[in-house]
Amino acid sequence: ADDWMLWNGSSMSITTFISPQPVEATDDAFWDQFWADTATSVQDVFALVPAAEIRAVREESPSNLATLCYKAVEKLVQGAESGCHTEKERQIVLNCCRLLTRILPYIFEDPDWRGFFWSTVPGAGRGGGDEDDENARPLAESLLLAVTDLLFCPDFTVQSHRRSTVDTAEDIHSIDSCEYIWEAGVGFAHSPQPNYIHDLNRTELLKLLLTCFSEAMYLPPSSDSSNTNPWVQFFCSTENRHALPLFTSLLNVVCAYDPVGYGIPYNHLLFSDYREPLVEEAAQVLIVTLDYDSSTSSSPTVDGTTTGTAMDDVDPPGPDNLFVNYLSRIHREEDFQFILKGVARLLSNPLVQTYLPNSAKKIQFHQELLVLFWKLCDFNKKFLFFVLKSSDVLDILVPILYFLNDARADQSRVGLMHIGVFILLLLSGERNFGVRLNKPYSVRVPMDIPVFTGTHADLLIIVFHKIITSGHQRLQPLFDCLLTIIVNVSPYLKSLSMVAANKLLHLLEAFSTTWFLFSAVQNHHLVFFLLEVFNNIIQYQFDGNSNLVYAVIRKRNVFHQLANLPTDSQSIQKGLQRKKKTPEPISRTNSQDGVSMEGSRPAAPAEPGTLKTSLVATPGIDKLTEKSQVSEDGTMRSLEPEASQLSPEGNPPAALSDGEPWSGEPSYSQRDRRRLSSASSSGQWTPTPDWVMSWKSKLPLQTIMRLLQVLVPQVEKICIDKGLTDESEILKFLQHGTLVGLLPVPHPILIRKYQANSGTAMWFRTYMWGVIYLRNVDPPIWYDTDVKLFEIQRV
């Protein structure tokens, strides 16, 4: 306790600054004492510098706060210049770093202060020396450049390459930081000796960087993409001479991390892991620097050649943000392999926990990893194709399905549900993803789902069914996305298990009840999606899908009811009356759930009081995706949005032809659609006979009706002839049956591919900063400051 008193009395308390008496920047004796503190930690600084005092200095002695910030940056710049050779200098640099991490959020929360770091300080010329003040650097730039220099400072954050101590220490300005990349991986083959002191120092500097970038949290969400974060913009520009080695260091540190403890199970119990905090910080800094709206620019994806360095110079210039630029230009197979293996290993970590409890250290940064994986696929199409080229993509799929299933009842994890679904939507736009799903699923990760024997496609359908039938209410906006993913992969699914086939029919049954169809303006979309799934499988994968065909025959009444859906006002009212008796949107009855997998725990809701951050709404499926038609040779061509909805005369497509797959949106004019949707949000929308007719006439039932017409009499005949009650005989018959020449002409396959748009860019920004806010609790950098990007809520 004496140390604490001494400490508080002696130096780094900011009480002195609250007085109206100005603290002079030139008072060297005062400042020397202020910085020369004994070794401490960032937690101590947070305890010693309370929020109330920072706000008091800001309100009552603004010039003292300005001086304090200026002096702290000056010390960092001096440390970067000198190369921090003494223990004392390193301590001063770390203390400045901690103090700025503490104070910056309070500068950002006050709009009058926000420009402060972008103002110039007299005498701080860009070129040093006595140049004109016109040439002075803003404080923010000096701060960022000093931090980047310090991140490659020999004996402080990187291993020195000098053999002898007699030599003069390396000059920080002459070193080539590309030789000091922190970890082997992309573009760097040498793995430096682990040094936990360097890891700790890097972590503190990265924490400060993240705090600088967090100005974004103090601005309300806006879809205006010209709102670039000035801190990130400068940091990722050519002004930062360490941009390439720093990008590579962050990426490699994350992807090379192995939380199992170097392959020895339970090793994490024996030693403390200094890497993990660094890896978390690196992942967070990385995703923030990659916060870039690709929909507003020409896409950063370029086709580099596959020779030469990790990032070729022959490519056309990408975006100004060098981190996005470098990410989009990685192209060597071994680099892709390193990244994919690393991300898959880390995402699978919580799953390993379930069947070997405590064998590995459980990591908590899977949400940051999912954002990083999303950015990789979105900005680097070659990486996306590499991921889908082999069944390695399943090592990403299974953990995502695990997270989706585990978080489905937890209101505080809605963001995790969304990003998992977005990634699967992006992957499902590529044919290879559907093909990969046919691989048998043999890993037995304990999940709270029915036991089944089948493929990864079965796993995906069973988990999606579970989310829809037993997730919480706030997941309803995701139903469109979930079913779009199933539609996208359906033409490629060779053989669904009976469990999965029954799940699909259970969804159709639930979504085609009259009360569900009539109770909201867009509910019938879900039926269209499911019918499209059945049509794709029957037309393109009939052989091998006897389980699904059998399930369709067993549930044939659902299709007949849809075909005969009543459209008169009285029946519509009656259908809606039924809703009042059935409060749950989808019943779990008759879904034959069966026993859950051994060792699994049911998905739990959030603990009351759990903090969560609000999210902006996501765009509708019609904005999220664009339609592409698959031609005979497997290539895709984009469809004009209008062309697929209207025939040449401008009329809706002819009724009941499955030849034109349903395009996903009813053909209302913009005005009608606005009227209908605004009415439904205020709860006043009412279904009319005309409205029901407008979409009922387009239900793509032709293929299924033909199938039933041909097969039902044959199946009934077998049952009567052989007195059968046994499914296996019927399945055997269906397996060898054929409908060649009996079905309507196959419709073209329609894929809805994710397209970048400013709505999702904004969603990712709020989600990412919400995750970073909630995950940084020790010390709680942003807690109790006035953030504007999202609201902090309790469940």
Secondary structure, DSSP 8 states (H G I E B T S, - for coil): -HHHHHHHHHSS--GGGGSSS---TT-HHHHHHHH---S--HHHHHHHS-HHHHHHHHHH-HHHHHHHHHHHHHHHHHHHHHT--SHHHHHHHHHHHHHHHHHHHHHHTSTTTTTGGGSEEEEEETTSSS--GGGEEEHHHHHHHHHHHHTT-BTTTB----S-SSS----TTTS-GGGG-SSSBTTB-------HHHHHHHHHHHHHHHHHHGGGGGS---S-TT---HHHHHHTSTT-TTHHHHHHHHHHHHHH--TTTTT-TTGGGTS--SHHHHHHHHHHHHHHHT---TTSSS-S-----SSSSSB-SSS----S-HHHHHHHHB--HHHHHHHHHHHHHHHTHHHHHHHSTTSS-----HHHHHHHHHHHHHH-HHHHHHHHHSGGGHHHHHHHHHHHHHHTT-GGGHHHHHHHHHHHHHHHTSHHHHHHTTSB-------SSB---SBHHHHHHHHHHHHHHHS-GGGGGGHHHHHHHHHHHGGG-----HHHHHHHHHHHHHHTSHHHHHHSTTTHHHHHHHHHHHHHHHHH--TT-HHHHHHHHHTHHHHHHHHT---SHHHHHHHHHHHHH--SSS--TTS----B-TT--------TT-EEE-------HHHHEEEEEE-TTS-EEE--TTTTTS-TTS----TT-TTS---SS----HHHHHHHHHHHHTT-----HHHHHHHHTT---HHHHHHHHHHHHHHHHHHHHHT---HHHHHHHHHH---TTTS-----EEEEEE---HHHHHHHHHHHHHHHHHH-BTTBSSTTS---SS-EEE-
